[in-house]
Amino acid sequence: MTEDGRKLELIQRIHTEGHFPRDFNIDPSGQFLVVGHQFSDNLSLFEISEDDGTLTLLDDTFYGPETVCVYFE
């Protein structure tokens, strides 16, 4: 968001490290983003910076066959 809170502002572009990112979700703590890739059968885990909201890839080797939804209970 811009400082006045009226517009979204691009802060980063990042590769999701998989083929056809089908869904993503932020974990309940707000610290991590998980991306599920439908055609490469992997999940990517990113840490969300508390300082500026940018993402850092932590791991992209989690197996998730034909992922279509990322859900936390």
Backbone bond lengths (Angstrom), bond angles and torsions (degrees), N, CA, C in turn:
res aa  C-N    CA-C-N  psi(-1)  N-CA   C-N-CA  omega(-1)  CA-C   N-CA-C  phi
1 M - - - 1.444 - - 1.525 109.06 -
2 T 1.296 114.32 147.37 1.453 118.40 173.27 1.524 108.36 -71.57
3 E 1.306 116.54 165.63 1.466 120.72 -176.45 1.521 113.02 -58.56
4 D 1.333 117.40 -31.91 1.465 119.17 179.92 1.537 112.34 -81.58
5 G 1.362 116.89 -3.82 1.456 121.18 176.81 1.514 115.29 74.52
6 R 1.333 117.36 15.61 1.467 120.17 -174.85 1.526 113.99 -102.62
7 K 1.324 118.19 -18.37 1.463 120.62 -175.96 1.523 110.22 -138.25
8 L 1.340 114.69 149.04 1.455 119.84 171.85 1.516 108.80 -79.14
9 E 1.310 116.09 147.70 1.457 121.64 -177.46 1.528 108.82 -128.54
10 L 1.341 117.92 130.28 1.454 122.25 177.54 1.524 109.31 -68.66
11 I 1.329 116.41 125.02 1.466 119.50 178.97 1.522 112.36 -115.15
12 Q 1.352 117.54 -16.56 1.459 119.23 -177.23 1.524 110.68 -167.92
13 R 1.332 115.05 148.81 1.463 123.12 166.61 1.516 105.67 -122.88
14 I 1.341 116.02 134.14 1.460 119.12 -176.58 1.523 109.11 -146.18
15 H 1.323 116.27 141.63 1.464 121.73 177.84 1.525 108.60 -72.43
16 T 1.327 117.03 140.29 1.465 120.53 -177.65 1.523 113.02 -84.03
17 E 1.323 117.61 -4.82 1.467 123.65 176.08 1.522 113.13 64.22
18 G 1.325 116.44 38.68 1.458 121.56 175.72 1.513 109.56 -165.05
19 H 1.342 115.58 177.98 1.459 121.27 -178.14 1.521 109.85 -107.90
20 F 1.316 116.03 123.53 1.454 125.63 179.11 1.527 111.48 64.51
21 P 1.342 117.14 73.12 1.471 119.77 175.93 1.523 109.68 -62.36
22 R 1.329 116.74 111.48 1.462 121.76 -172.15 1.520 112.35 -91.71
23 D 1.331 117.53 -34.96 1.461 120.46 -178.30 1.519 108.63 -154.89
24 F 1.308 116.03 157.87 1.460 121.09 174.16 1.513 108.05 -146.68
25 N 1.335 115.38 160.97 1.453 120.15 178.91 1.524 108.70 -157.44
26 I 1.310 115.53 151.55 1.465 122.37 175.15 1.519 107.46 -97.68
27 D 1.338 116.59 133.85 1.461 119.89 -177.66 1.531 110.05 -67.05
28 P 1.334 117.64 161.99 1.467 120.94 -175.76 1.532 114.97 -57.44
29 S 1.336 117.70 -26.65 1.467 119.76 179.33 1.525 112.08 -77.21
30 G 1.343 117.03 -17.25 1.457 121.16 -177.68 1.515 113.68 80.39
31 Q 1.339 117.26 7.85 1.465 121.10 -176.72 1.520 114.10 -94.13
32 F 1.345 116.84 -20.41 1.458 120.05 -172.66 1.528 111.67 -133.71
33 L 1.332 114.72 148.50 1.458 123.09 174.47 1.526 107.15 -118.23
34 V 1.324 116.98 130.58 1.461 122.36 177.46 1.524 108.11 -114.25
35 V 1.340 116.14 130.81 1.460 122.34 178.91 1.524 108.37 -116.58
36 G 1.326 116.83 127.85 1.463 121.90 176.68 1.513 110.61 -102.88
37 H 1.335 116.32 131.64 1.465 122.39 -177.83 1.526 109.74 -109.44
38 Q 1.307 116.32 121.70 1.461 121.04 -174.18 1.527 113.08 -69.50
39 F 1.323 118.81 -39.81 1.462 120.12 -171.92 1.527 114.56 -98.01
40 S 1.323 119.66 -16.93 1.471 120.14 177.64 1.527 111.83 -103.72
41 D 1.325 117.53 -0.08 1.474 122.78 173.74 1.525 113.85 58.01
42 N 1.324 116.74 35.39 1.459 118.61 177.29 1.525 110.67 -132.70
43 L 1.316 113.99 159.10 1.461 122.35 173.65 1.515 107.53 -113.92
44 S 1.318 117.26 138.98 1.462 121.96 176.51 1.521 108.90 -110.51
45 L 1.322 115.16 136.93 1.461 121.94 -179.65 1.519 109.11 -112.79
46 F 1.324 116.12 124.20 1.455 122.44 178.64 1.522 109.50 -119.42
47 E 1.322 116.02 144.33 1.462 120.98 171.27 1.522 107.67 -92.36
48 I 1.329 116.53 138.65 1.459 122.04 178.54 1.526 108.34 -98.85
49 S 1.315 117.63 121.63 1.461 122.02 -179.96 1.526 110.80 -65.91
50 E 1.310 115.94 129.82 1.469 120.27 175.45 1.521 111.20 -69.86
51 D 1.328 116.80 -26.60 1.465 121.10 -176.45 1.526 113.15 -73.11
52 D 1.355 116.07 -48.13 1.468 117.94 -173.38 1.528 114.47 -135.43
53 G 1.337 117.99 1.76 1.460 121.21 177.28 1.515 115.50 81.29
54 T 1.334 117.97 3.68 1.459 119.82 178.81 1.526 110.07 -72.24
55 L 1.333 115.05 160.28 1.456 121.84 -177.38 1.520 111.04 -106.12
56 T 1.338 115.92 144.66 1.456 122.95 173.60 1.518 107.58 -127.94
57 L 1.339 116.85 125.93 1.458 120.81 179.10 1.523 109.81 -68.14
58 L 1.329 116.93 127.22 1.459 122.10 175.97 1.524 111.48 -102.06
59 D 1.338 117.18 -38.75 1.465 120.73 -177.67 1.523 109.27 -163.41
60 D 1.326 116.34 144.88 1.464 120.25 176.57 1.523 111.44 -134.24
61 T 1.334 116.78 24.32 1.460 120.98 -175.45 1.524 113.70 -108.08
62 F 1.323 118.07 7.33 1.463 119.98 178.18 1.527 109.16 -71.50
63 Y 1.320 116.53 130.09 1.464 121.84 -179.28 1.517 109.95 -81.49
64 G 1.323 116.58 127.41 1.460 122.78 177.51 1.515 108.79 -146.22
65 P 1.347 118.04 87.57 1.461 120.34 -173.37 1.525 113.20 -62.40
66 E 1.331 114.99 124.67 1.467 123.02 176.90 1.527 112.73 48.56
67 T 1.312 116.08 46.87 1.463 121.44 -177.76 1.526 111.04 -58.67
68 V 1.318 116.38 129.65 1.461 121.33 176.17 1.525 111.84 -124.23
69 C 1.341 118.01 -9.41 1.463 120.88 -178.56 1.521 109.55 -152.77
70 V 1.325 116.55 137.20 1.467 122.51 173.47 1.520 106.17 -114.65
71 Y 1.327 116.31 121.27 1.465 121.08 -171.81 1.521 110.35 -137.56
72 F 1.311 116.65 137.51 1.466 122.81 174.26 1.516 108.64 -116.88
73 E 1.324 116.37 140.74 1.474 119.98 175.37 1.501 109.64 -98.28
